[in-house]
Amino acid sequence: MPESSEPFIVIDDVSKKFDGTTVLSNVSAEVCPGEVLGLIGRSGSGKSVLIHMLRGSPDYRPDSGRILYRVNYCESCGWIDMPNGSTCAMCGSKATIKEIDFWGLDDRDPLKLAMKQRIAIMLQRTFALFGEMTVIENIFEALGEEMDEKSKVDRAIELLKFVDMTHRTMHIARDLSGGEKQRCVLARQLARNPILFLADEPTGTLDPQTAEIVHTTLLDSVKTDKMTMIVTSHWPEAIKLLSDKAIWLEEGEIKQQGDPEEIATSFMEGYQLSEDREVEKGEPIIRVQHAKKYFYSIQRGVIKAVDDVSFDVAEKEIFGLVGLSGAGKTTLSKMIAGILDQKLVAGRIEKDLSITVGATETTSDTYVSPGANIRIGDIWVNMAEYGPTGRGRATPYIGHLHQEYSLYPFDTILQNLTVCIGMKMPAELAKIKAMQVLKGVGFSDKEVDRILYAYPDTLSVGEKQRVALAQVLIREPRITILDEPTGTMDPITKMAVVDSILSARKELGETFLIVSHDMDFVLNVCDKAALMKGGKIITLGDPKDIIGHLTDKESEIMFGGGVEA
C-alpha cells in the first residue's frame, strides 16, 4: 500500500503519435510512494509506450503533456530518493523535495541522469543477460565496482535467494530456461536498488509456477525495498494480485481507472471460449518413438532434456505439449521440426509399427534408430536423418513459430508476410491473403489497415507476436508447431487465435503441435495433450485428464485453484 498520499509520479495529460497513428491520447494519472499501479489492456493499447515514456527511452518523448517525478534530492552527494523525508539516506546531509520535469530536461542534465539511475525495468520477452557468464557473475556485473568483494557476494546470494535461483548460481546464463532467465533478469534489476520498478508484462511468457515466483518477488520487493512499481499485463488476475489501483487502456485512451477488481471484471466482459472443434481426424502424421536428447554441462553433468518419449499425432489433430519451465517441451518440439539434432540410440520397435529411417522403410521386429518421424504422403521420414531424402524432405511442409521469433525490421508487415518469406504470387493476391491471415489471428479491419504498411518497430510486442503467427499460417503448412503462441496476448485476442487455429485445421486440414504452459488455452484448443516433467511424459490423453495427474500445489499454481471439467 502507498506510504504517502502525496504523489511521487505525476503523468500529466501525455499524448504520443508514431507515424501519424495515435498510441497515447491525453493520459493522466498519479502514483504515490510505495504504490503499485497496474496497466491493463489488449496488445497495442499503449501500455508499453507509457512504460518506455516513464523510463525516458529516447524515441518515446511525449508529443504533449509532462512526466513529473517528485523526489528527495541531496545537493551534497546527488542522491535521489522517495519524497518521504528530509535527510539523505546515502550521506546523511539535508535533502529537499525536487520536482523533475523528466522530459523538460536535457538528456545530460544531472537530475535526469540521477533519476534514470533509480529506475529499473523488465521488458517482455527480453532476456538482457551476458550469455557466457554464470548466473552469479551476471549479478556481480549489475552490482557495479563500488562494492567490496564480500559485500558483493553477500548481496548477490541474497538476490538469488529472493528470486529462488540459488540452485543455478554457477550455471552459464545461456543454458537457463526462459523462466530462469527471466528470474535472473529480475535479480539483476533489483541489484540496481531502484525506487521505481517498471514491469512490462513480466510474466507473460512464463509458466504459472515461475509466474507465481516472479509475482511474489515483485510484491516482496515493493514492501522490502520500499519501491514504487508500475506493471503492465493483459491478464486480469495479475492486475488484481499486484496492483493497488489500475488503469484500463484501450487504443491509447483511458477507458476506466480505479479499483483493480472492478477494472479486471469489466475488461473480461466478452471473453468467451470457442466451441467449434468438430473435425474428422486422419492417420498418424507425427510419430515419436523413444526420443532422447541429452546435454552435457560441466556444472550440471548430463541433462536429460528429453528422456525416452513416445507418442503419435493424427492428421488434423491439435496436440499439446504441456509442462512447467524446463520440462523439455521446446527441445522435443525442435526435434520434431528437424532443427535440433537427435542422439540416435538403438531401440526395439514393436512388431505392428512401420516407420522409415531416411528413405528406407523398415517394418516388424527390426532394430531401428528411434526419434521423431513425419509422414509425407505415404512415406515416413526420420527427422534425425540429414539430406534431401531425410528431414530435408519434410521441413518444407512444417511451419514453426519459435518462442523467440523475429521479424524483418526494415520491411513492412505486408512484406514480412509475403516477399520476405518467399511467397510467389501476384501482388494484389498476396495483399488479400495477408489481410485475411491477419484477421485470422485477431486483428480488426481497422487494425489491419493501420499495420499493413507499418514497420515491426511501430507495433507492440503482442502485435508482433500475432504477425509472427500469421507469418507461419500464411504458408499453409501440413504441420504447424507453435511454441508458446499466446505468451503476450490478452484473453480476447487469444480467443481469436483459438478460432484461427480451429479454422486452419478445419478449412486447410492442418495439424498442430502446441507447446504451452497456458492451460486455459490448451484446454480450449487441444484435442489431446501430454504432460511433461523432467524430460518424460507423465500422462497423455484428453487435456482435462491432465488435472488428475498434478499435485495439489501444481493444480493451485497452474489453474488458480482448479479448472471446471
C-alpha positions in Angstrom: 0.0 0.0 0.0 1.2 3.6 -0.6 3.3 5.2 2.1 2.1 8.7 1.4 -0.9 10.4 -0.1 1.5 12.9 -1.9 2.3 11.8 -5.4 5.7 10.5 -6.4 4.9 10.3 -10.1 2.5 12.7 -12.0 1.5 11.7 -15.5 0.1 14.9 -16.8 -2.1 14.7 -20.0 0.5 12.9 -22.2 -0.1 12.1 -25.8 2.1 10.4 -28.4 1.9 9.5 -32.1 4.0 7.2 -34.2 3.9 7.7 -38.0 0.7 9.7 -37.7 -1.0 7.0 -35.5 -2.1 8.0 -32.0 -0.7 5.5 -29.5 -1.5 7.6 -26.3 -4.1 10.2 -26.0 -4.4 12.6 -23.0 -3.4 10.1 -20.4 -3.2 11.3 -16.8 -2.5 9.5 -13.5 -0.8 9.9 -10.2 1.3 7.3 -8.3 2.2 7.6 -4.6 5.4 6.3 -2.9 5.2 2.6 -2.4 2.1 2.2 -4.6 1.6 -0.3 -7.4 -0.2 0.9 -10.5 -1.4 -1.8 -12.8 -2.0 -1.1 -16.6 -4.3 -3.5 -18.4 -5.3 -3.6 -22.0 -5.1 -5.5 -25.2 -1.9 -5.7 -27.3 -1.4 -2.3 -28.9 -3.4 -0.4 -26.3 -0.4 1.8 -25.4 0.8 0.1 -22.1 4.4 -0.5 -23.3 4.6 3.0 -24.8 3.7 4.6 -21.4 6.3 2.3 -19.7 9.1 3.5 -22.1 8.0 7.1 -21.7 8.3 6.8 -17.9 11.8 5.2 -18.3 13.0 8.0 -20.6 13.7 6.0 -23.7 14.8 8.4 -26.4 12.1 7.6 -29.0 9.3 8.0 -26.5 9.3 11.7 -25.8 5.7 12.9 -25.3 4.2 15.0 -28.1 2.4 16.9 -25.4 2.0 16.7 -21.7 4.5 16.0 -18.9 6.0 13.3 -16.8 6.9 14.7 -13.3 8.9 13.0 -10.6 8.7 14.4 -7.0 11.8 13.2 -5.2 14.1 13.8 -2.2 17.3 15.3 -3.7 20.6 15.7 -1.8 22.7 18.6 -3.1 25.8 17.2 -1.3 26.0 13.8 -3.0 23.4 14.0 -5.7 21.4 11.0 -4.3 17.7 10.8 -5.3 15.2 9.0 -3.1 11.4 8.8 -2.5 9.8 12.1 -1.4 9.3 10.9 2.2 11.9 12.6 4.4 14.3 15.5 4.7 17.6 13.6 5.3 19.7 11.9 2.6 19.8 8.1 3.1 23.2 8.0 1.4 25.3 10.6 3.2 23.0 12.0 6.0 23.0 15.5 4.6 19.9 17.6 4.3 17.7 16.7 1.3 15.0 18.8 -0.3 11.9 17.9 -2.4 12.6 18.5 -6.1 10.1 18.2 -8.9 11.8 16.8 -12.0 10.1 17.6 -15.3 11.5 14.5 -16.8 11.1 15.3 -20.5 11.6 19.0 -19.9 15.2 18.5 -19.0 18.2 17.9 -21.4 19.2 14.2 -21.5 22.6 15.2 -19.9 21.0 17.1 -17.0 22.4 15.7 -13.7 18.9 15.5 -12.2 17.5 13.5 -15.1 20.5 11.2 -15.2 20.3 10.6 -11.4 16.6 9.8 -11.7 17.2 7.3 -14.6 19.7 5.5 -12.4 17.0 4.8 -9.8 14.6 3.3 -12.4 14.7 -0.4 -13.1 12.8 -2.1 -16.0 11.8 -5.6 -17.1 10.8 -5.8 -20.7 8.5 -8.5 -22.1 10.3 -11.3 -24.0 13.7 -9.7 -23.4 16.5 -11.6 -21.6 19.2 -9.0 -21.0 21.9 -11.3 -19.7 25.6 -12.0 -20.5 25.2 -15.4 -22.0 28.7 -16.6 -21.4 28.8 -15.6 -17.8 27.5 -17.6 -14.9 24.3 -16.5 -13.1 26.2 -15.0 -10.2 28.6 -13.2 -12.5 25.6 -11.6 -14.1 24.5 -10.3 -10.7 28.1 -9.1 -9.9 28.1 -7.1 -13.1 24.8 -5.4 -12.2 26.1 -4.5 -8.7 29.0 -2.5 -10.2 32.5 -1.9 -9.0 31.8 0.2 -5.9 31.2 -2.8 -3.5 34.0 -4.8 -1.9 34.1 -8.4 -2.8 32.5 -9.8 0.4 29.6 -7.4 0.2 29.1 -8.1 -3.4 28.9 -11.9 -2.8 26.5 -11.5 0.1 24.2 -9.2 -1.9 24.3 -11.5 -4.9 23.4 -14.6 -2.9 20.6 -12.6 -1.1 19.1 -11.6 -4.5 19.3 -15.1 -5.9 17.5 -16.4 -2.8 14.9 -13.7 -3.3 14.2 -15.0 -6.8 14.6 -18.7 -6.0 17.7 -19.2 -8.2 20.4 -20.3 -5.7 20.3 -23.8 -7.3 21.5 -22.2 -10.6 24.3 -20.0 -9.1 27.1 -21.3 -11.2 25.2 -22.2 -14.3 26.0 -20.5 -17.6 23.3 -18.0 -18.4 22.7 -19.2 -21.9 21.8 -22.6 -20.6 19.0 -21.4 -18.5 15.3 -22.0 -19.4 13.2 -19.0 -20.3 11.7 -18.7 -16.9 15.1 -19.0 -15.2 16.5 -16.3 -17.4 13.5 -14.0 -16.5 14.2 -14.5 -12.8 17.9 -13.8 -13.3 17.0 -10.6 -15.1 14.7 -9.7 -12.2 17.6 -10.2 -9.7 19.9 -8.0 -11.9 17.3 -5.2 -11.9 16.8 -5.4 -8.2 20.6 -5.2 -7.8 20.3 -1.6 -9.0 18.5 -0.6 -5.8 15.7 1.2 -7.7 13.0 3.4 -6.3 10.8 2.8 -9.3 10.3 -0.6 -10.9 8.7 -0.7 -14.4 7.5 -4.2 -15.2 6.2 -4.6 -18.7 4.4 -8.0 -18.9 6.9 -9.5 -16.6 5.3 -13.0 -16.6 3.6 -13.0 -20.0 5.7 -15.9 -21.4 6.3 -17.8 -18.1 4.7 -21.0 -16.9 2.3 -20.5 -13.9 4.7 -21.8 -11.3 7.5 -19.4 -12.4 5.0 -16.6 -12.8 3.9 -17.0 -9.2 7.5 -16.8 -8.1 8.1 -13.6 -10.0 4.8 -12.0 -8.8 5.6 -12.9 -5.2 9.1 -11.5 -5.6 7.9 -8.2 -7.1 5.4 -7.7 -4.3 8.0 -8.6 -1.7 10.4 -6.1 -3.3 7.9 -3.3 -3.2 7.5 -3.9 0.5 11.1 -4.7 1.5 12.8 -2.1 -0.6 10.0 0.5 -0.4 9.8 0.8 -4.1 7.0 2.1 -6.3 6.0 -0.2 -9.2 4.1 0.2 -12.4 3.2 -3.1 -14.0 1.5 -3.9 -17.3 -0.4 -7.0 -18.1 -3.2 -8.3 -20.2 -4.1 -10.8 -17.5 -6.8 -9.6 -15.1 -5.6 -12.0 -12.3 -2.1 -10.5 -12.4 -3.5 -6.9 -12.2 -5.8 -7.9 -9.2 -2.9 -9.6 -7.4 -0.2 -7.0 -7.9 -2.0 -3.6 -8.1 -3.2 -1.1 -5.5 -5.1 0.7 -8.3 -5.4 0.1 -12.1 -5.9 1.8 -15.4 -7.6 0.1 -18.4 -6.1 1.4 -21.7 -7.9 1.0 -25.0 -6.5 2.3 -28.2 -4.3 4.7 -26.3 -7.0 6.2 -24.1 -8.0 5.6 -20.5 -11.2 3.6 -20.7 -11.5 3.1 -16.9 -9.4 3.6 -13.8 -9.8 2.8 -10.1 -10.2 -0.4 -8.2 -8.3 -3.4 -9.8 -11.1 -5.9 -9.1 -13.7 -3.7 -10.8 -11.5 -3.0 -13.8 -10.5 -6.6 -14.2 -14.1 -7.6 -14.2 -15.0 -5.0 -16.8 -12.1 -6.0 -19.0 -13.1 -9.6 -19.0 -16.6 -8.9 -20.4 -16.9 -10.5 -23.8 -14.2 -13.1 -23.1 -15.8 -16.3 -24.4 -14.3 -19.6 -25.3 -14.8 -21.1 -28.7 -16.9 -24.3 -29.1 -16.3 -25.1 -32.8 -13.9 -28.1 -32.9 -15.7 -30.8 -34.8 -13.4 -32.4 -37.5 -12.6 -35.9 -38.7 -9.0 -36.8 -37.9 -6.8 -39.0 -40.1 -4.0 -41.4 -39.7 -0.9 -40.5 -37.7 1.3 -37.9 -39.3 3.8 -37.4 -36.4 5.3 -40.4 -34.7 7.8 -40.0 -31.9 9.4 -43.3 -30.7 11.7 -43.5 -27.7 13.1 -40.0 -28.5 16.0 -38.9 -26.4 18.1 -35.7 -26.2 20.8 -35.4 -23.6 23.0 -32.4 -23.0 26.3 -32.3 -21.1 27.3 -29.3 -18.9 30.5 -29.0 -16.9 28.5 -27.6 -14.0 25.4 -29.9 -14.2 26.7 -33.1 -15.8 24.3 -35.0 -18.0 20.9 -33.2 -18.6 18.1 -35.4 -19.8 16.1 -32.8 -21.7 14.0 -35.4 -23.5 14.1 -38.9 -21.9 12.6 -41.8 -23.8 9.4 -40.1 -25.1 6.9 -41.8 -27.4 3.5 -40.6 -28.9 1.6 -40.2 -32.1 -0.2 -37.2 -33.5 -3.0 -37.8 -36.0 -3.6 -35.7 -39.2 -5.8 -32.7 -38.4 -5.2 -33.2 -34.6 -4.3 -30.4 -32.3 -1.8 -31.8 -29.8 -0.5 -30.0 -26.8 2.8 -30.4 -25.0 2.2 -29.1 -21.5 4.5 -28.6 -18.6 6.3 -26.1 -16.4 9.5 -24.3 -17.3 12.4 -26.7 -18.1 10.2 -29.8 -18.7 11.7 -30.5 -22.1 8.7 -29.3 -24.2 10.6 -26.9 -26.5 13.5 -29.3 -27.0 11.2 -32.0 -28.1 9.3 -29.7 -30.5 12.6 -28.8 -32.1 13.5 -32.4 -32.6 10.1 -33.0 -34.3 10.7 -29.9 -36.5 14.1 -31.2 -37.5 16.0 -28.1 -36.3 17.7 -29.9 -33.4 20.0 -32.9 -33.8 18.8 -36.1 -32.2 21.1 -38.5 -30.4 20.2 -41.8 -32.1 20.2 -44.7 -29.7 19.3 -48.2 -30.9 15.9 -49.5 -29.6 13.3 -52.1 -30.4 10.3 -51.1 -32.4 7.1 -53.1 -31.8 6.0 -55.6 -34.4 3.0 -53.6 -35.6 4.9 -50.4 -36.2 6.1 -49.3 -39.6 8.4 -46.3 -39.9 11.1 -45.1 -42.3 14.7 -44.2 -41.5 15.7 -41.8 -44.2 14.1 -43.2 -47.3 14.3 -46.9 -46.4 11.2 -48.4 -44.9 11.7 -50.8 -42.0 9.0 -52.9 -40.6 8.2 -55.5 -37.9 10.7 -56.9 -35.5 13.5 -54.6 -36.8 16.1 -52.7 -34.7 16.0 -49.0 -35.9 17.1 -45.7 -34.7 14.3 -44.1 -32.7 13.3 -40.5 -32.6 10.8 -38.2 -34.3 9.2 -39.2 -37.6 7.0 -37.2 -40.0 4.7 -38.8 -42.7 4.9 -37.1 -46.1 2.3 -38.8 -48.3 2.7 -42.5 -47.7 6.4 -42.2 -46.7 7.7 -41.8 -43.1 10.7 -39.5 -42.8 13.0 -39.8 -39.8 13.8 -36.2 -38.7 17.2 -37.2 -37.4 18.4 -38.1 -40.9 20.3 -35.4 -42.9 19.8 -34.6 -46.6 17.1 -34.4 -49.2 15.9 -37.9 -48.5 15.9 -37.3 -44.8 14.5 -34.4 -42.9 15.0 -32.1 -45.9 12.1 -33.9 -47.5 9.8 -33.0 -44.6 10.8 -29.5 -43.5 9.1 -27.6 -46.4 5.8 -28.9 -45.0 6.4 -27.8 -41.4 5.7 -24.3 -40.1 7.3 -23.4 -36.8 6.6 -20.4 -34.6 9.6 -20.1 -32.2 9.3 -18.8 -28.7 12.0 -16.2 -29.6 10.7 -15.2 -33.0 11.9 -12.3 -35.1 10.5 -10.2 -38.0 12.4 -8.3 -40.7 12.8 -4.9 -39.1 13.3 -2.9 -42.3 10.3 -4.3 -44.2 6.6 -3.6 -43.8 4.2 -6.1 -42.3 2.9 -6.8 -45.8 6.4 -7.6 -47.0 7.1 -9.7 -43.9 4.1 -11.8 -44.8 4.9 -12.1 -48.5 8.2 -11.4 -50.3 10.3 -11.8 -47.1 9.3 -15.4 -46.7 9.4 -16.3 -50.4 5.7 -16.1 -51.3 5.5 -16.1 -55.1 2.1 -14.8 -56.3 0.7 -11.6 -57.9 1.0 -8.6 -55.6 -2.8 -8.0 -55.2 -3.4 -11.6 -54.4 -0.6 -11.6 -51.9 -2.1 -8.5 -50.2 -5.5 -10.1 -50.0 -4.1 -13.3 -48.5 -2.0 -11.2 -46.0 -5.1 -9.3 -44.9 -7.1 -12.5 -44.5 -4.5 -14.2 -42.3 -4.0 -11.0 -40.1 -7.8 -11.0 -39.5 -7.5 -14.7 -38.7 -5.0 -14.0 -35.8 -7.3 -11.4 -34.2 -6.7 -8.1 -35.9 -9.8 -6.0 -36.7 -10.3 -4.4 -40.2 -9.2 -1.0 -38.7 -6.0 -2.6 -37.2 -5.2 -4.3 -40.5 -5.4 -1.0 -42.3 -3.1 0.5 -39.7 -0.4 -2.1 -39.6 -0.3 -3.5 -43.2 2.3 -0.9 -44.4 3.8 -0.2 -40.9 7.2 -1.5 -39.8 7.6 -4.0 -36.9 9.2 -1.5 -34.6 6.0 0.6 -34.6 4.0 -2.4 -33.2 3.6 -3.6 -29.7 5.2 -6.9 -28.6 1.8 -8.6 -28.6 1.1 -7.4 -32.1 4.5 -8.6 -33.4 3.7 -12.0 -31.9 0.4 -12.2 -33.8 2.2 -11.1 -37.1 4.8 -13.9 -36.5 2.0 -16.4 -36.1 0.4 -15.1 -39.3 3.8 -15.5 -41.0 3.6 -19.2 -40.2 0.0 -19.7 -41.1 0.1 -17.9 -44.4 2.4 -20.6 -45.8 -0.4 -23.2 -45.2 1.9 -25.9 -43.9 0.8 -29.5 -43.3 2.1 -29.4 -39.8 2.3 -26.3 -37.6 4.4 -26.2 -34.4 3.6 -23.3 -32.1 6.0 -22.7 -29.2 4.2 -20.6 -26.5 1.9 -18.9 -29.2 -0.1 -16.9 -26.6 2.6 -15.6 -24.3 1.9 -11.9 -24.7 -1.7 -12.0 -25.9 -4.7 -10.6 -24.0 -7.6 -13.0 -23.4 -9.8 -11.6 -26.1 -7.0 -11.8 -28.7 -6.2 -15.3 -27.5 -9.7 -16.5 -28.3 -9.3 -15.0 -31.8 -6.1 -17.1 -32.2 -8.0 -20.2 -31.0 -10.6 -19.5 -33.7 -7.8 -19.1 -36.3 -6.2 -22.4 -35.3 -9.5 -24.3 -35.4 -10.4 -22.7 -38.7 -7.0 -23.6 -40.2 -7.4 -27.1 -39.0 -11.0 -27.4 -40.4 -10.5 -25.5 -43.7 -6.9 -26.3 -44.6 -6.6 -29.7 -43.0 -3.6 -28.5 -40.9 -2.2 -30.5 -37.9 -0.9 -28.5 -34.9 1.6 -29.3 -32.2 1.3 -26.6 -29.5 3.9 -26.1 -26.8 2.4 -24.2 -23.9 2.1 -23.6 -20.2 -1.1 -21.7 -20.7 -3.6 -24.4 -19.5 -6.7 -22.3 -20.3 -5.5 -22.1 -23.9 -4.6 -25.9 -24.1 -8.0 -26.9 -22.6 -9.8 -24.8 -25.1 -7.9 -25.6 -28.3 -6.2 -29.0 -28.0 -7.8 -32.4 -28.7 -5.1 -34.3 -26.9 -2.2 -33.3 -24.6 0.9 -34.7 -23.0 2.1 -33.6 -19.6 5.9 -33.4 -19.4 8.1 -33.3 -16.3 11.9 -33.7 -16.3 12.0 -34.7 -19.9 9.4 -37.5 -19.6 5.7 -37.8 -20.4 3.8 -38.3 -17.2 0.4 -38.7 -18.8 -1.2 -38.4 -22.2 -4.8 -38.1 -23.3 -7.7 -35.6 -23.0 -6.3 -32.3 -21.7 -8.9 -32.3 -18.9 -7.4 -35.6 -17.6 -4.1 -33.9 -17.0 -5.5 -32.2 -13.9 -5.8 -35.5 -12.1 -2.0 -36.1 -12.5 -1.0 -32.8 -10.9 -0.1 -32.4 -7.3 -2.3 -30.1 -5.2 0.3 -27.4 -5.3 0.8 -27.7 -9.1 -3.0 -27.6 -9.6 -3.2 -24.5 -7.4 -0.4 -22.8 -9.4 -1.5 -23.9 -12.9 -5.2 -23.5 -12.6 -5.7 -20.9 -9.8 -7.4 -23.5 -7.6 -8.8 -25.8 -10.3 -10.5 -25.9 -13.7 -14.1 -26.9 -14.3 -14.3 -30.1 -16.4 
